[in-house]
Amino acid sequence: MIQSRVDFGFGVVSETTFVALIPGDPAAELFDTSDTLSEVPRSKLFYCSTCPVNTKRQRLLDSYYYSHHQPSK
């Protein structure tokens, strides 16, 4: 077993424990999602219509997203 512990101070600690290494592909059910879910760009989740500074950045992020993702059916 391998353990990693990082103390950030002020009582904040991050611990990771590596328990097992299993060869092969992960189980397919790890990637199952509900039919009601869909992948969307960040602007669909975090849109600010009153933030003009973010408008150009949101368009840039959306164009990057759509250039790397196929439209969902």
LUMZA-997733 format. One record per residue (C-alpha): residue number from 1; x, y, z. Coordinates in Angstrom, 3 decimals. Example, Ala and Ser with C-alpha at 12.3 -4.5 7.8 and 13.67 -1.06 7.14 Angstrom:
2
+-----+----------+----------+----------+
!   k !       c1 !       c2 !       c3 !
+-----+----------+----------+----------+
!   1 !   12.300 !   -4.500 !    7.800 !
!   2 !   13.670 !   -1.060 !    7.140 !
+-----+----------+----------+----------+
//
This chain:
73
+-----+----------+----------+----------+
!   k !       c1 !       c2 !       c3 !
+-----+----------+----------+----------+
!   1 !    0.000 !    0.000 !    0.000 !
!   2 !    1.237 !    3.501 !   -0.881 !
!   3 !    0.131 !    6.591 !    0.987 !
!   4 !    0.607 !   10.271 !    0.292 !
!   5 !   -0.083 !   13.051 !    2.769 !
!   6 !    0.195 !   16.772 !    2.082 !
!   7 !   -0.225 !   19.228 !    4.933 !
!   8 !   -1.185 !   22.668 !    3.610 !
!   9 !   -1.147 !   24.212 !    7.062 !
!  10 !   -4.045 !   25.774 !    8.957 !
!  11 !   -5.406 !   22.279 !    9.587 !
!  12 !   -5.886 !   21.525 !    5.865 !
!  13 !   -4.582 !   18.096 !    4.866 !
!  14 !   -4.918 !   15.995 !    1.713 !
!  15 !   -4.425 !   12.255 !    2.004 !
!  16 !   -4.350 !    9.693 !   -0.799 !
!  17 !   -4.127 !    5.941 !   -0.284 !
!  18 !   -3.278 !    3.668 !   -3.191 !
!  19 !   -4.868 !    0.329 !   -2.375 !
!  20 !   -4.592 !   -1.864 !   -5.464 !
!  21 !   -3.432 !   -1.911 !   -9.058 !
!  22 !   -5.656 !   -4.087 !  -11.222 !
!  23 !   -4.382 !   -4.706 !  -14.764 !
!  24 !   -6.636 !   -4.276 !  -17.782 !
!  25 !   -9.413 !   -1.896 !  -18.741 !
!  26 !  -11.626 !   -0.439 !  -16.023 !
!  27 !  -15.142 !   -1.804 !  -15.626 !
!  28 !  -17.520 !   -0.249 !  -18.184 !
!  29 !  -20.120 !    0.555 !  -15.503 !
!  30 !  -17.729 !    3.149 !  -14.074 !
!  31 !  -18.567 !    5.288 !  -17.101 !
!  32 !  -22.328 !    4.706 !  -17.205 !
!  33 !  -24.437 !    7.861 !  -17.045 !
!  34 !  -28.113 !    8.540 !  -16.913 !
!  35 !  -29.922 !    9.201 !  -20.206 !
!  36 !  -31.070 !   12.514 !  -18.720 !
!  37 !  -27.488 !   13.839 !  -18.586 !
!  38 !  -25.599 !   15.457 !  -21.441 !
!  39 !  -22.199 !   17.054 !  -21.873 !
!  40 !  -22.327 !   20.813 !  -22.369 !
!  41 !  -19.817 !   23.679 !  -22.560 !
!  42 !  -19.073 !   25.683 !  -19.429 !
!  43 !  -21.096 !   28.642 !  -20.657 !
!  44 !  -24.281 !   26.566 !  -20.346 !
!  45 !  -23.542 !   26.128 !  -16.643 !
!  46 !  -21.829 !   29.408 !  -15.751 !
!  47 !  -23.318 !   32.182 !  -17.839 !
!  48 !  -23.176 !   35.796 !  -16.695 !
!  49 !  -25.172 !   38.124 !  -18.950 !
!  50 !  -24.166 !   41.166 !  -16.906 !
!  51 !  -20.426 !   40.439 !  -17.135 !
!  52 !  -19.219 !   42.004 !  -20.415 !
!  53 !  -15.601 !   41.104 !  -19.659 !
!  54 !  -16.508 !   37.403 !  -19.643 !
!  55 !  -18.536 !   37.435 !  -22.879 !
!  56 !  -15.519 !   37.234 !  -25.198 !
!  57 !  -13.867 !   34.608 !  -23.005 !
!  58 !  -17.062 !   32.529 !  -22.920 !
!  59 !  -17.274 !   32.592 !  -26.723 !
!  60 !  -13.624 !   31.547 !  -26.932 !
!  61 !  -14.133 !   28.675 !  -24.491 !
!  62 !  -17.293 !   27.583 !  -26.325 !
!  63 !  -15.547 !   27.599 !  -29.706 !
!  64 !  -12.752 !   25.473 !  -28.222 !
!  65 !  -15.294 !   23.086 !  -26.680 !
!  66 !  -17.276 !   22.657 !  -29.898 !
!  67 !  -14.111 !   22.192 !  -31.959 !
!  68 !  -13.170 !   19.208 !  -29.774 !
!  69 !  -16.595 !   17.622 !  -29.107 !
!  70 !  -19.052 !   16.041 !  -31.454 !
!  71 !  -22.604 !   17.359 !  -31.129 !
!  72 !  -24.786 !   15.078 !  -29.043 !
!  73 !  -27.613 !   13.275 !  -30.771 !
+-----+----------+----------+----------+
//
